């Protein structure tokens, strides 16, 4: 079966991902869309989602005329045209800031954040639903019993139109704060509310995820109740069932002897119910500052592994986001000091295998060699990784910078966006998933960009990859689909090649691997490998210096005890 594969191709029997000719796929800007609120103030987008028709939805806050900041939610079409925009201003005409957005299967849009209330001491959590045309269906306000500071930070919707939010409730000088997690039905009726109060005073949830069974997971920071200054924060991850009953709580405290600050910032759940959290954690030695700390739990809350990353500066390393691929590899990104004086931060992206073993670390240092801070990442269906944030340039301030890596960690492309003011362009400082990748490998990012005479604007950018097209061949497996691994990754870089190229592949299970090279007449010219390989990542060099310029085909055959695969791809040799 010979076919032309795009990023969106899904096989009926198995998901087989070929990256043979994607070593040179570049991120090409298709459009950028700026939105300036009528108040010419500090406008910024914080979160986006995409649908199957190429539309992109963003939310954040924009300054209104005499109304402070208002929720602003915008739907853009595939070509960047505004399809609708919606404003939500609270009754107090104070600051209203949206932080997170979700989309259900019917095209309804949900946003949550914080809003100054009328007769309340400060912010309340406000959640708003819009239909597919941008018409507001309902809004729900939550003010905690202590009339404290309440803030919705993360939102998710299920297949039935229920919506779940999490954040912090009750924060204030004379009050204690708790995690608050709320479920609303499709009509905006509150179905349940769950608080988590740890042993200390001030608990703050930062992120939320759902599993396929409707269980709800939240994570954030929670003091251990040991230090009076409450700097003894731990990761605290809570699992609720679909009715809001607490199933388990798991806390993670760094190995540092003084019980210092640990804060989880992102959470993901895989199809098997395993839970992954990441964030910033006190060091495991007195010479360092924060480290990345990523923790995996199984569905029962049993800790499976902890993986920590301390950068070369032995200083501040803050993980901001994570993603999990079909083979249960885990990717974490954030920013990491390059030296002990913290004058130079880099993007730092780490890949772990399913057992928590570090596979690679990749750092991105921008042209100014100063501050580069990644805040989010996303994966495409080929296993490529996209990291975004803001990166200092020379003469143009911070640029909105998105970096692409292939599964082997090879940097494939860097896309930088500089706005008209040569100021700050990038993700917001408190983002909530400002990046997404669609099935055609288009990449969308949103954030803030300084304008000329307009303060900062909401900015949304779409990148395409015109050459992300693969010629490949896949023979169907010889057994039923329930015996087939979730995915198998193959990629070649560099391609084209002039001296040597590397064929890399990732096996979800152990198998006998055969790799051979053929010319365009179908003649085998070289056998690179005949060996049994364990599950995991492997690579082999192909020396092309002794063969003529032209197009060649590689063939990879994998045989296991229960199944077999065969795949082919092109290698372009240029002398």
C-alpha positions as CSV (number, residue, x, y, z in Angstrom):
1,X,0.0,0.0,0.0
2,X,1.7,3.2,-1.2
3,X,0.5,6.5,-0.2
4,X,1.3,10.2,0.4
5,X,1.2,10.9,4.1
6,X,0.5,14.2,5.7
7,X,0.6,14.9,9.4
8,X,-3.0,14.1,9.8
9,X,-2.9,10.6,8.3
10,X,-4.3,8.0,10.7
11,X,-4.1,4.3,9.8
12,X,-7.1,2.1,10.4
13,X,-5.0,-0.7,11.9
14,X,-2.1,1.2,13.5
15,X,-0.7,4.7,13.8
16,X,2.6,4.6,12.0
17,X,4.5,7.9,11.9
18,X,7.2,8.5,9.3
19,X,9.5,11.5,9.5
20,X,11.8,10.6,6.7
21,X,11.7,13.9,4.8
22,X,10.8,16.2,7.6
23,X,14.3,16.9,8.7
24,X,14.1,20.2,6.8
25,X,10.5,21.2,7.5
26,X,10.5,24.9,8.3
27,X,8.0,26.9,10.3
28,X,6.6,29.5,7.8
29,X,4.4,32.3,9.1
30,X,1.0,32.2,7.4
31,X,-0.5,35.0,9.3
32,X,-0.4,37.1,12.4
33,X,-3.4,38.7,14.0
34,X,-3.2,41.6,16.5
35,X,-6.1,42.8,18.7
36,X,-6.0,46.1,20.5
37,X,-8.6,46.9,23.1
38,X,-10.4,50.2,22.9
39,X,-8.5,51.4,26.0
40,X,-5.1,51.1,24.3
41,X,-3.8,49.4,27.5
42,X,-2.2,46.1,28.5
43,X,-3.9,43.6,26.3
44,X,-2.7,40.0,26.3
45,X,-3.9,36.5,25.3
46,X,-3.1,33.6,27.6
47,X,-4.7,30.5,26.1
48,X,-5.9,29.0,22.8
49,X,-7.7,26.0,21.4
50,X,-8.3,24.8,17.9
51,X,-11.0,22.9,16.2
52,X,-11.0,20.4,13.3
53,X,-11.9,23.0,10.7
54,X,-8.8,25.1,11.2
55,X,-10.4,27.7,13.4
56,X,-8.5,29.0,16.4
57,X,-10.0,30.4,19.6
58,X,-8.1,32.6,22.0
59,X,-8.9,34.2,25.3
60,X,-7.2,36.8,27.6
61,X,-7.8,40.3,28.7
62,X,-8.1,43.7,26.9
63,X,-8.6,47.2,28.2
64,X,-12.0,48.7,27.7
65,X,-13.1,52.4,27.8
66,X,-13.5,53.1,31.6
67,X,-14.0,49.4,32.4
68,X,-10.5,48.3,33.2
69,X,-9.5,44.9,31.8
70,X,-12.3,42.8,30.3
71,X,-12.4,39.2,29.2
72,X,-11.8,39.1,25.4
73,X,-12.4,35.9,23.5
74,X,-11.8,35.8,19.7
75,X,-12.5,33.2,17.0
76,X,-10.2,33.3,14.0
77,X,-10.8,31.4,10.8
78,X,-8.1,29.4,9.0
79,X,-6.8,32.5,7.2
80,X,-6.7,34.7,10.3
81,X,-9.9,36.5,9.7
82,X,-12.0,37.3,12.8
83,X,-15.2,35.2,12.8
84,X,-16.4,36.6,16.1
85,X,-15.2,38.4,19.2
86,X,-16.8,38.5,22.6
87,X,-16.3,40.8,25.5
88,X,-17.3,40.1,29.1
89,X,-17.2,43.0,31.6
90,X,-18.2,42.4,35.3
91,X,-20.8,44.5,37.0
92,X,-18.1,46.3,39.1
93,X,-16.4,47.7,35.9
94,X,-13.2,46.5,37.4
95,X,-10.5,44.3,36.1
96,X,-11.7,41.0,34.6
97,X,-9.0,38.7,33.3
98,X,-9.5,35.4,31.4
99,X,-6.8,32.8,31.8
100,X,-7.9,29.5,30.3
101,X,-10.2,28.4,27.4
102,X,-11.8,25.1,26.4
103,X,-13.9,23.8,23.5
104,X,-16.5,21.1,23.5
105,X,-17.6,18.7,20.7
106,X,-20.5,21.0,19.7
107,X,-18.3,24.0,19.2
108,X,-19.2,25.7,22.4
109,X,-16.4,27.8,24.0
110,X,-15.7,28.1,27.7
111,X,-13.4,30.6,29.5
112,X,-12.5,31.1,33.1
113,X,-10.5,33.6,35.1
114,X,-10.9,36.3,37.7
115,X,-13.2,39.2,38.0
116,X,-13.6,42.1,40.4
117,X,-17.0,41.6,42.1
118,X,-19.6,44.0,43.3
119,X,-19.7,44.0,47.1
120,X,-16.9,41.4,47.3
121,X,-13.4,42.0,48.7
122,X,-11.6,41.4,45.5
123,X,-11.6,38.9,42.6
124,X,-14.2,36.2,42.1
125,X,-13.9,33.2,39.7
126,X,-16.1,33.8,36.6
127,X,-16.7,31.2,34.0
128,X,-18.4,32.1,30.7
129,X,-19.9,29.9,28.0
130,X,-20.4,31.0,24.4
131,X,-22.0,29.1,21.6
132,X,-20.4,28.4,18.3
133,X,-21.4,31.8,17.0
134,X,-19.9,33.6,19.9
135,X,-23.2,34.4,21.7
136,X,-22.9,34.2,25.4
137,X,-25.0,31.4,26.9
138,X,-24.3,31.9,30.6
139,X,-21.8,33.2,33.1
140,X,-21.2,31.7,36.6
141,X,-19.6,33.6,39.4
142,X,-18.0,32.1,42.5
143,X,-17.1,34.1,45.6
144,X,-15.7,32.0,48.4
145,X,-17.4,32.1,51.9
146,X,-14.5,34.2,53.3
147,X,-15.0,36.8,50.6
148,X,-11.3,36.5,49.7
149,X,-9.3,36.5,46.5
150,X,-10.6,33.9,44.0
151,X,-9.0,33.0,40.7
152,X,-9.9,30.5,38.0
153,X,-6.7,29.2,36.4
154,X,-7.5,26.2,34.3
155,X,-10.6,24.8,32.5
156,X,-11.6,21.6,30.6
157,X,-14.8,20.4,29.0
158,X,-16.0,16.8,28.6
159,X,-17.9,15.2,25.8
160,X,-21.3,15.9,27.5
161,X,-20.8,19.6,27.7
162,X,-19.9,19.6,31.4
163,X,-17.1,22.0,32.2
164,X,-14.6,21.8,35.0
165,X,-12.5,24.6,36.5
166,X,-9.8,24.8,39.1
167,X,-7.9,27.6,40.9
168,X,-7.6,29.2,44.2
169,X,-10.3,30.4,46.6
170,X,-10.1,32.6,49.7
171,X,-6.6,34.1,49.3
172,X,-6.1,37.1,51.5
173,X,-4.1,38.7,54.3
174,X,-6.5,37.5,57.0
175,X,-7.8,34.3,55.4
176,X,-6.6,31.0,54.3
177,X,-6.8,29.8,50.7
178,X,-7.7,26.4,49.3
179,X,-7.8,24.6,46.0
180,X,-11.2,25.0,44.5
181,X,-12.5,22.8,41.8
182,X,-16.0,23.2,40.3
183,X,-18.1,21.3,37.8
184,X,-20.9,23.0,35.9
185,X,-23.3,21.2,33.5
186,X,-24.0,22.4,30.0
187,X,-26.6,25.0,31.3
188,X,-24.2,26.5,33.8
189,X,-25.7,24.8,36.9
190,X,-23.1,24.0,39.4
191,X,-23.0,20.2,40.0
192,X,-20.3,20.1,42.7
193,X,-17.6,22.0,44.3
194,X,-14.5,20.5,46.0
195,X,-11.9,22.1,48.1
196,X,-8.5,20.9,49.1
197,X,-7.0,22.3,52.2
198,X,-3.5,21.1,53.0
199,X,-1.7,21.2,56.4
200,X,-0.6,24.8,55.9
201,X,-2.7,27.9,55.2
202,X,-2.5,28.9,51.6
203,X,-3.1,26.3,48.9
204,X,-3.2,27.3,45.2
205,X,-4.2,25.0,42.3
206,X,-2.6,25.8,39.0
207,X,-3.7,23.2,36.5
208,X,-6.4,20.6,35.8
209,X,-6.8,17.5,33.6
210,X,-9.5,14.9,32.9
211,X,-9.2,11.2,32.0
212,X,-11.4,9.1,29.7
213,X,-13.5,7.9,32.7
214,X,-14.4,11.4,33.8
215,X,-12.0,11.6,36.8
216,X,-10.6,15.0,37.5
217,X,-7.0,15.8,38.5
218,X,-5.7,19.1,39.8
219,X,-2.2,20.1,40.9
220,X,-0.5,23.2,42.4
221,X,1.3,24.1,45.5
222,X,0.5,23.5,49.2
223,X,2.5,24.4,52.3
224,X,3.5,21.6,54.6
225,X,2.5,23.6,57.7
226,X,6.1,23.5,59.1
227,X,7.4,27.0,58.4
228,X,5.6,30.1,59.7
229,X,6.5,31.9,56.5
230,X,4.9,29.1,54.5
231,X,7.8,28.7,52.1
232,X,7.7,25.0,52.7
233,X,5.5,24.4,49.7
234,X,4.9,21.0,48.2
235,X,3.4,19.8,45.0
236,X,-0.1,18.6,45.9
237,X,-2.0,16.5,43.3
238,X,-5.6,15.6,43.9
239,X,-7.8,13.1,42.1
240,X,-11.6,13.3,42.2
241,X,-14.2,11.0,40.7
242,X,-16.8,12.4,38.3
243,X,-19.0,13.3,41.3
244,X,-16.4,15.3,43.0
245,X,-15.4,12.7,45.6
246,X,-11.8,12.9,46.5
247,X,-10.0,9.6,45.6
248,X,-6.5,10.4,46.6
249,X,-4.0,13.2,47.4
250,X,-0.3,12.9,46.7
251,X,2.3,15.4,47.8
252,X,5.8,15.8,46.6
253,X,8.5,17.5,48.6
254,X,12.0,18.0,47.2
255,X,15.0,16.2,48.8
256,X,16.4,19.5,50.1
257,X,16.8,19.3,53.8
258,X,15.0,22.6,54.6
259,X,11.7,21.8,53.0
260,X,11.8,24.8,50.7
261,X,9.5,25.8,47.8
262,X,8.0,23.3,45.4
263,X,5.2,24.3,43.0
264,X,3.6,22.1,40.3
265,X,2.5,24.2,37.2
266,X,1.2,21.6,34.7
267,X,-0.5,18.2,34.7
268,X,-1.3,15.6,32.0
269,X,-3.1,12.2,32.1
270,X,-2.3,9.5,29.6
271,X,-4.8,7.0,28.2
272,X,-3.9,4.4,30.9
273,X,-4.7,6.8,33.7
274,X,-1.1,7.6,34.6
275,X,-0.7,11.2,35.9
276,X,2.3,13.4,35.2
277,X,3.0,16.7,37.0
278,X,5.9,19.1,36.6
279,X,7.1,22.4,38.0
280,X,9.8,24.0,40.0
281,X,11.3,22.4,43.0
282,X,13.8,23.3,45.7
283,X,17.2,21.8,44.9
284,X,18.8,18.6,46.2
285,X,21.9,20.5,47.3
286,X,22.6,23.8,49.0
287,X,24.6,25.2,46.1
288,X,21.7,25.2,43.6
289,X,18.4,27.0,43.2
290,X,15.2,25.6,41.8
291,X,15.3,22.5,39.6
292,X,12.8,21.0,37.2
293,X,10.9,18.1,39.0
294,X,8.6,15.8,37.1
295,X,6.6,13.1,38.9
296,X,4.6,10.2,37.4
297,X,1.8,8.5,39.4
298,X,-0.2,5.5,38.3
299,X,-4.0,5.6,38.3
300,X,-4.0,4.5,41.9
301,X,-1.8,7.4,43.0
302,X,1.4,5.2,43.4
303,X,4.5,7.2,42.6
304,X,6.3,5.5,39.7
305,X,9.2,7.8,39.3
306,X,10.6,11.3,39.9
307,X,12.9,13.0,37.3
308,X,14.8,16.1,38.2
309,X,16.8,18.5,36.0
310,X,19.5,20.9,37.2
311,X,20.9,23.0,34.4
312,X,24.6,23.9,33.8
313,X,24.3,27.1,35.8
314,X,23.4,25.1,39.0
315,X,20.9,27.9,39.6
316,X,17.3,28.6,38.7
317,X,15.5,26.0,36.6
318,X,11.7,26.4,36.3
319,X,9.7,23.9,34.4
320,X,6.5,25.4,33.0
321,X,4.8,22.8,30.9
322,X,4.8,19.1,29.8
323,X,3.4,16.8,27.2
324,X,3.2,13.0,26.8
325,X,3.4,11.1,23.5
326,X,1.8,7.9,22.4
327,X,4.8,5.9,23.5
328,X,4.5,7.5,27.0
329,X,7.7,9.6,26.5
330,X,7.4,12.7,28.6
331,X,8.6,16.2,27.4
332,X,9.1,19.1,29.8
333,X,10.1,22.6,29.0
334,X,10.8,25.9,30.8
335,X,13.7,28.1,31.4
336,X,17.1,27.4,32.9
337,X,20.0,29.6,34.0
338,X,23.1,29.2,31.9
339,X,25.3,30.4,34.7
340,X,25.2,31.0,38.5
341,X,24.6,34.7,38.2
342,X,21.2,34.2,36.4
343,X,21.9,36.9,33.8
344,X,21.3,34.4,31.0
345,X,18.3,32.0,30.8
346,X,17.8,29.5,28.0
347,X,14.8,27.5,26.9
348,X,15.5,24.0,28.3
349,X,13.5,21.1,27.0
350,X,14.0,17.6,28.4
351,X,12.7,14.3,27.0
352,X,12.2,11.3,29.4
353,X,11.2,7.8,28.4
354,X,8.3,6.1,30.0
355,X,10.4,4.9,32.9
356,X,11.6,8.4,33.7
357,X,15.1,8.0,32.3
358,X,16.4,11.2,30.6
359,X,16.8,10.7,26.8
360,X,18.0,14.1,25.9
361,X,18.2,17.8,26.9
362,X,18.0,20.6,24.4
363,X,18.7,24.2,25.2
364,X,17.9,27.2,23.0
365,X,20.0,30.4,23.5
366,X,18.7,33.4,21.5
367,X,20.9,35.8,19.5
368,X,21.3,38.2,22.4
369,X,22.6,35.5,24.7
370,X,20.5,36.9,27.6
371,X,17.0,35.9,28.6
372,X,15.1,33.2,26.8
373,X,12.1,31.8,28.6
374,X,10.0,29.0,27.3
375,X,6.5,28.7,28.8
376,X,4.7,26.1,26.8
377,X,5.0,23.2,24.4
378,X,3.0,20.9,22.1
379,X,3.5,17.8,20.1
380,X,2.4,16.9,16.5
381,X,1.3,13.5,15.5
382,X,4.8,12.8,14.0
383,X,6.3,13.1,17.5
384,X,7.9,16.5,16.8
385,X,8.1,18.9,19.7
386,X,7.3,22.7,19.5
387,X,8.4,24.9,22.3
388,X,7.3,28.6,22.6
389,X,8.0,31.6,24.8
390,X,10.0,34.8,24.5
391,X,13.6,35.3,23.6
392,X,15.8,38.4,23.8
393,X,17.1,39.6,20.4
394,X,19.7,42.2,19.5
395,X,18.0,45.6,19.0
396,X,14.4,44.3,19.0
397,X,13.7,43.4,22.6
398,X,11.9,40.1,23.3
399,X,10.7,38.2,20.3
400,X,7.9,35.6,20.3
401,X,10.1,32.5,19.6
402,X,8.9,29.0,18.7
403,X,11.4,26.2,18.3
404,X,10.8,22.8,16.6
405,X,12.7,19.6,17.5
406,X,12.3,16.2,16.0
407,X,11.9,13.2,18.4
408,X,15.6,12.7,18.5
409,X,16.0,16.2,19.8
410,X,17.5,17.7,16.6
411,X,16.5,21.3,16.2
412,X,14.5,21.6,13.0
413,X,13.4,25.2,12.9
414,X,13.2,28.5,14.8
415,X,10.5,31.0,14.1
416,X,10.8,34.5,15.7
417,X,8.2,37.2,15.6
418,X,9.1,40.8,16.3
419,X,6.2,43.3,16.7
420,X,6.1,46.9,15.5
421,X,7.4,48.4,18.7
422,X,10.6,46.3,19.0
423,X,9.5,45.7,22.6
424,X,8.1,42.6,24.3
425,X,6.6,39.9,22.1
426,X,5.9,36.5,23.5
427,X,3.7,34.4,25.8
428,X,2.1,36.1,28.7
429,X,3.9,35.7,32.1
430,X,1.1,33.6,33.4
431,X,0.1,31.6,30.4
432,X,-2.3,28.7,30.2
433,X,-1.6,26.6,27.1
434,X,-0.8,29.3,24.5
435,X,0.2,26.8,21.8
436,X,-1.5,24.1,19.7
437,X,-0.7,22.0,16.6
438,X,-3.4,20.8,14.2
439,X,-3.5,17.6,12.2
440,X,-1.9,19.3,9.2
441,X,1.1,20.3,11.3
442,X,0.1,23.9,11.5
443,X,1.3,25.5,14.7
444,X,-0.6,28.3,16.5
445,X,0.7,30.5,19.3
446,X,-0.8,33.4,21.2
447,X,0.4,35.9,23.7
448,X,1.1,39.6,23.9
449,X,3.0,42.0,21.7
450,X,3.9,45.7,22.3
451,X,2.3,48.0,19.8
452,X,3.0,51.5,18.7
453,X,0.7,53.8,20.6
454,X,-1.5,50.9,21.7
455,X,0.2,49.6,24.8
456,X,0.4,45.8,24.4
457,X,-1.9,43.9,22.0
458,X,-3.2,40.3,21.9
459,X,-1.1,38.5,19.2
460,X,-1.9,35.2,17.5
461,X,0.3,33.6,14.9
462,X,-0.2,30.7,12.6
463,X,2.8,28.8,11.2
464,X,2.6,26.2,8.4
465,X,5.2,23.7,7.2
466,X,4.7,23.5,3.4
467,X,7.3,20.8,3.0
468,X,5.9,18.5,5.8
469,X,4.9,16.0,3.2
470,X,6.2,12.4,3.3
471,X,6.3,9.7,0.7
472,X,6.1,6.4,2.5
473,X,5.0,2.8,2.5
474,X,3.4,0.8,5.3
475,X,2.4,-2.8,5.1
476,X,-0.4,-3.7,7.5
477,X,0.5,-5.7,10.6
478,X,-0.2,-9.4,10.5
479,X,-2.3,-9.5,13.7
480,X,-5.4,-7.9,15.1
481,X,-5.2,-4.3,16.2
482,X,-5.2,-5.0,20.0
483,X,-1.7,-6.4,19.6
484,X,-0.3,-3.4,17.9
485,X,1.7,-0.8,19.8
486,X,0.4,2.7,19.9
487,X,3.0,4.2,17.5
488,X,6.3,3.7,15.9
489,X,8.6,6.6,15.0
490,X,11.1,6.7,12.2
491,X,13.1,9.7,11.0
492,X,16.2,10.6,9.0
493,X,18.4,13.7,9.5
494,X,20.1,15.3,7.8
495,X,18.0,14.8,4.7
496,X,19.3,15.7,2.0
497,X,22.7,14.3,3.0
498,X,26.2,14.6,1.5
499,X,28.5,12.7,3.9
500,X,26.5,10.8,6.5
501,X,23.0,10.7,7.8
502,X,21.4,9.2,10.8
503,X,18.3,6.9,10.6
504,X,16.6,7.0,14.0
505,X,13.7,4.9,15.2
506,X,11.7,4.3,18.4
507,X,10.3,0.9,19.1
508,X,7.3,0.6,21.5
509,X,8.1,-3.1,22.0
510,X,11.1,-5.4,21.4
511,X,11.5,-6.7,17.9
512,X,13.9,-7.9,15.2
513,X,14.9,-5.0,13.1
514,X,16.2,-5.0,9.6
515,X,17.3,-1.8,7.8
516,X,18.4,-1.9,4.2
517,X,19.1,0.7,1.4
518,X,17.8,0.4,-2.2
519,X,18.5,2.4,-5.3
520,X,15.6,3.7,-7.5
521,X,15.7,0.5,-9.6
522,X,14.9,-1.5,-6.4
523,X,18.4,-3.0,-6.1
524,X,19.6,-3.5,-2.5
525,X,22.9,-1.6,-2.2
526,X,23.6,-2.0,1.5
527,X,22.2,-3.7,4.6
528,X,22.7,-1.5,7.7
529,X,21.2,-3.6,10.4
530,X,20.0,-7.1,11.2
531,X,19.5,-7.4,15.0
532,X,17.0,-7.7,17.8
533,X,16.4,-4.4,19.6
534,X,14.6,-3.6,22.8
535,X,11.8,-1.1,23.1
536,X,13.1,2.4,23.1
537,X,15.1,4.8,21.0
538,X,17.8,3.6,18.5
539,X,19.8,5.1,15.6
540,X,22.3,4.0,13.0
541,X,24.6,6.0,10.8
542,X,24.4,5.6,7.0
543,X,27.6,6.7,5.2
544,X,26.6,8.2,1.9
545,X,30.1,9.4,0.9
546,X,30.8,6.4,-1.3
547,X,27.5,6.3,-3.3
548,X,26.4,8.5,-6.1
549,X,24.2,11.6,-6.0
550,X,20.5,10.6,-6.3
551,X,17.4,9.4,-4.5
552,X,17.5,6.3,-2.5
553,X,15.0,4.3,-0.5
554,X,15.4,2.9,3.0
555,X,13.3,0.0,4.2
556,X,12.8,-0.9,7.8
557,X,11.2,-4.2,8.8
558,X,10.3,-4.9,12.4
559,X,9.1,-8.4,13.6
560,X,7.9,-9.1,17.0
561,X,6.4,-12.3,18.6
562,X,2.9,-11.1,17.6
563,X,3.2,-8.7,14.7
564,X,5.3,-7.3,11.9
565,X,5.7,-3.9,10.1
566,X,7.5,-2.7,7.0
567,X,8.0,1.0,6.2
568,X,10.0,2.8,3.5
569,X,11.1,6.4,3.0
570,X,13.3,8.5,0.7
571,X,16.9,9.7,1.3
572,X,18.2,12.4,-1.0
573,X,22.0,12.2,-1.5
574,X,23.6,15.4,-2.8
575,X,27.3,15.8,-3.4
